[in-house]
Each structure stands twice: as structure tokens, then as C-alpha cells.
Amino acid sequence: MDNINDFSIKLDKNAQIIDLLSKYANVWNNNSTLQQVVDALISNQRTLEELFALFSKELTTSDLSKNDLRKELETCVVTIVKILQSFAQKKEKIKLLEQLYHLNQEYIQNCSDKELIKIAKKSWLNANKYGGYALTFVNKIKASLNPDNLKITRKFEKEFGLNPEMIKKLEEALLRFIEAKVQNKVEMEEKETLAIKIKEINKQSKKIILKKIDRYALLVEIDKPDFYLEYINLKKALFPKNDDK
């Protein structure tokens, strides 16, 4: 997606041209053809400003929610991963250790959203599996009726500190994060659409300046030298030859 600052700079360039044209309104306001060109440029600028205002909004509720919920999920994952790493080390669970060895706090905080979701899912499954917790409602009832199963879970909880509340908290944090991520994706797609519109309209505005207004400025070079020199100098500063964006 295009940078907000890039759009801001382009709008400012257009605004400077419009300000100069307004300063020398007497040069073109009696020319109906040029009047239409300037009006089109001004109209484009107003539209660009409206679109840019929408595009450059501060972080929305969903953006903030997604960021906050990611941090919450990271905390839940780190807590359970540390417990599983301790368990795998003490019980010599080699395969589990291989899955977990690289999952330190720094890695989890810096991984992509997609990978974090994957790690969270796997951590949830492992926590239930090795902690002796059932994954379905029916099995939870069966497990609660089996004293041996309760002993296993209580022993794991006492030795490694894992409890059902931690697993439930991870599950809820994961679901909330996924929901926020979906909403954020919708908003990002809307912003991308705005970016495309801004680029298209700005391209039209630049064409008006470099093709139509340039041409008129050349026609009045002799009669209106002040306007001509000021316009040409400003245009060169704003739109150097190698600036084709």
C-alpha cells in the first residue's frame, strides 16, 4: 500500500500550483477554456483532500483492537509454551522439545499474525493433551467422572503450574484475535481501494498541470512575464523531469 506521506506530498504540490493560479486569477479568468481547466484541477484537489482524510485516519477501533488482542494472545502463548518446555525437558519428550525449542518470547512477539495463530493452536492442543484435559464437551464429562484422570491433571497442574483457566484463556484470546484480524483485513482492503482512487485522480491533476496549464503559460510568456516566471520556477521545483510518478 502507498505511504501516507507520499500522498500528502503530492497533494501539497497540487495545492501550491492552485495557490499560484489563484494569485494570478486575472491571467486566466477571462479565458473560458482555461477557466474550465483550472476548475477541474480545483475540483480534483477537493476530491483528493476528502479521500486523503479518509485514508489517513488514525488507527481505527479494529486496528487498536487487533494490536491489543495480539499482545494478549502473545502473553497467553508464552505462558503455556514455557510450561510445556519445562514439562518436555523434565520428562524427556524429545519430539515436543523439537517443536518448542525456538519459541522464546522474542520469537513469538516478532512472528507474523499467521504464524502466531498457528503456534497458539498447537500450544492449545499440546496443553490439553499433556495436561490430561479433554478437548470436547462429552469427553470433559467422562474425564470428570474418572478419578484417575483427575489425578493426572491435578498432578500436572501441581508440578508444572498448568491449569484449565490458562487453557481457556488462550482459547478465548485466540478466537478474539482471529475475529479482529478478519475485521482489520476488511478495513485494509477499503484503504487500498481509496489509495487506488487517490492515485488515479492525482494522475489526472498532474496531467492537467503538465500538459494544459504548461501550454497556456507558454502562450502568455511575453504578455504576463511575472506569472510565467513564477509558474515555471515553481513547476520545475515541484515536478522535476525525472519525477514521473
C-alpha positions in Angstrom: 0.0 0.0 0.0 1.2 3.5 -0.8 2.7 5.6 2.0 0.5 8.3 3.6 3.4 10.8 3.4 3.7 10.2 -0.4 0.1 11.2 -0.9 0.5 14.2 1.4 3.4 15.5 -0.6 1.6 15.1 -3.9 -1.5 16.9 -2.6 0.8 19.7 -1.3 2.4 20.1 -4.8 -1.1 20.4 -6.4 -2.1 22.9 -3.7 0.9 25.1 -4.4 0.1 25.3 -8.1 -3.5 26.1 -7.3 -2.4 28.9 -4.9 -0.2 30.4 -7.6 -3.1 30.3 -10.1 -5.4 32.0 -7.6 -2.8 34.7 -7.1 -2.8 35.4 -10.8 -6.5 34.9 -11.4 -6.6 37.9 -13.7 -4.4 36.0 -16.1 -6.8 33.2 -16.8 -10.3 34.2 -15.5 -11.3 35.8 -18.9 -10.3 32.6 -20.8 -13.3 30.2 -20.6 -11.2 27.3 -21.8 -8.5 27.8 -19.2 -11.2 28.5 -16.6 -12.6 25.0 -17.1 -9.1 23.5 -16.8 -8.4 25.4 -13.5 -11.9 24.4 -12.2 -11.2 20.8 -13.0 -7.9 21.0 -11.1 -9.5 22.6 -8.1 -12.3 20.0 -8.2 -9.8 17.2 -8.3 -8.0 18.7 -5.3 -11.1 18.9 -3.2 -11.9 15.2 -4.0 -8.3 14.2 -3.2 -8.4 16.0 0.1 -11.7 14.2 1.1 -10.3 10.8 0.1 -7.0 11.5 1.8 -8.8 12.4 5.0 -10.4 9.0 5.0 -7.2 7.3 4.0 -5.0 8.9 6.6 -7.3 8.4 9.6 -5.6 7.4 12.8 -5.7 3.8 13.9 -9.3 2.7 13.9 -11.0 0.7 16.7 -10.4 -2.5 14.9 -6.7 -1.6 14.3 -6.3 -0.9 18.0 -8.3 -3.9 19.0 -6.2 -6.2 16.8 -2.9 -4.8 18.2 -4.1 -5.1 21.8 -5.5 -8.6 21.3 -2.3 -9.8 19.7 -0.4 -8.7 22.8 -2.9 -10.6 24.9 -2.6 -13.7 22.8 1.2 -13.5 22.9 1.2 -13.4 26.7 -1.1 -16.5 26.8 1.0 -18.4 24.4 4.3 -17.5 26.1 2.9 -18.6 29.5 1.8 -22.0 28.2 4.8 -22.6 26.0 7.2 -22.1 28.9 5.2 -24.7 30.9 5.3 -27.1 28.0 9.0 -26.6 27.6 9.6 -27.3 31.3 7.5 -30.4 31.0 9.2 -31.6 27.8 12.6 -31.1 29.3 11.9 -32.8 32.6 10.0 -35.8 31.0 12.5 -36.0 28.1 9.8 -35.6 25.4 12.2 -35.2 22.5 9.6 -34.5 19.8 7.8 -31.9 21.9 11.1 -30.3 22.7 11.9 -30.0 19.0 8.6 -28.3 18.4 9.2 -25.8 21.2 12.9 -25.1 21.4 12.8 -21.9 19.3 9.6 -20.5 20.8 11.0 -17.9 23.1 9.3 -14.6 24.0 11.2 -12.6 21.3 10.3 -15.1 18.6 6.6 -15.1 19.5 6.4 -11.3 19.6 8.1 -10.9 16.2 6.4 -13.7 14.2 3.7 -13.0 11.7 0.0 -13.0 12.7 -0.5 -16.2 10.7 2.3 -17.9 12.5 1.2 -16.7 15.9 -2.2 -18.2 15.2 -0.6 -21.5 14.2 1.6 -21.5 17.3 -1.4 -20.7 19.6 -3.5 -23.5 18.1 -0.6 -26.0 18.6 0.0 -24.8 22.1 -3.6 -25.2 23.0 -3.7 -28.8 21.6 -0.5 -29.7 23.5 -1.6 -28.2 26.7 -4.8 -30.2 26.6 -3.0 -33.3 25.5 -0.2 -33.4 28.0 -2.2 -31.8 30.8 -4.7 -34.6 30.5 -7.6 -32.2 29.6 -10.4 -33.3 27.3 -11.0 -31.4 24.1 -14.7 -32.0 23.7 -17.7 -31.4 26.0 -18.5 -35.2 26.1 -15.0 -36.2 26.9 -14.8 -33.5 29.6 -17.8 -35.1 31.3 -16.2 -38.5 31.0 -12.9 -37.2 32.3 -14.5 -35.5 35.3 -16.2 -38.8 36.2 -12.9 -40.7 36.1 -10.9 -40.2 39.3 -7.7 -41.4 37.7 -7.9 -38.7 35.0 -8.5 -36.1 37.7 -5.4 -37.2 39.5 -3.3 -36.9 36.3 -4.4 -33.4 35.6 -4.0 -32.3 39.2 -0.5 -33.8 39.3 0.4 -32.0 36.1 -1.0 -28.7 37.4 0.8 -29.0 40.7 4.2 -29.9 39.1 4.2 -27.6 36.1 1.6 -24.9 37.0 -0.8 -25.5 34.1 -4.5 -25.1 35.0 -7.7 -25.2 33.0 -8.1 -21.4 33.3 -4.9 -20.9 31.4 -6.1 -23.1 28.5 -9.5 -21.4 28.4 -7.8 -18.0 28.4 -5.6 -19.0 25.5 -8.6 -20.3 23.6 -10.6 -17.1 24.1 -7.7 -14.9 23.3 -7.1 -16.8 20.0 -10.7 -16.5 18.9 -10.9 -12.8 19.7 -7.6 -12.2 17.8 -8.8 -14.1 14.7 -12.1 -12.1 14.7 -10.2 -8.8 15.0 -7.8 -9.8 12.2 -10.7 -10.5 9.9 -12.2 -7.1 10.6 -8.8 -5.4 10.1 -8.4 -7.2 6.8 -11.7 -5.7 5.6 -10.6 -2.2 6.6 -7.2 -2.6 4.9 -8.9 -3.6 1.7 -11.1 -0.5 1.9 -7.9 1.7 2.4 -6.3 0.0 -0.6 -9.3 1.0 -2.7 -9.0 4.6 -1.5 -5.3 4.5 -2.4 -6.1 3.5 -6.0 -8.7 6.3 -6.3 -6.2 8.9 -5.0 -3.5 7.8 -7.4 -5.9 7.9 -10.4 -7.2 11.4 -9.6 -3.8 12.7 -8.8 -2.6 11.4 -12.1 -5.3 13.4 -13.8 -4.3 16.5 -11.9 -0.7 16.2 -12.8 -1.7 15.8 -16.4 -3.7 19.0 -16.3 -0.7 20.8 -14.8 2.0 19.5 -17.1 0.0 19.4 -20.3 -2.7 22.1 -20.3 -1.6 24.7 -17.9 2.0 24.5 -19.1 0.8 25.1 -22.6 -1.1 28.2 -21.6 1.8 29.6 -19.6 4.0 29.5 -22.7 1.3 31.5 -24.6 1.5 34.3 -22.1 5.2 34.3 -21.6 5.6 37.7 -23.3 2.4 39.4 -22.1 2.5 38.1 -18.5 6.2 37.6 -17.6 5.7 37.7 -13.9 3.2 34.9 -13.9 5.2 32.9 -16.4 8.5 33.0 -14.5 6.9 32.3 -11.1 4.8 29.4 -12.6 7.8 27.9 -14.5 10.1 28.1 -11.5 7.5 26.6 -9.2 6.7 23.8 -11.6 10.3 22.9 -12.1 10.8 22.7 -8.3 7.7 20.6 -7.8 7.9 18.4 -10.9 11.5 17.8 -11.9 11.9 16.0 -15.2 12.8 12.7 -13.5 9.6 12.8 -11.4 7.2 10.7 -13.4 5.1 9.4 -10.5 
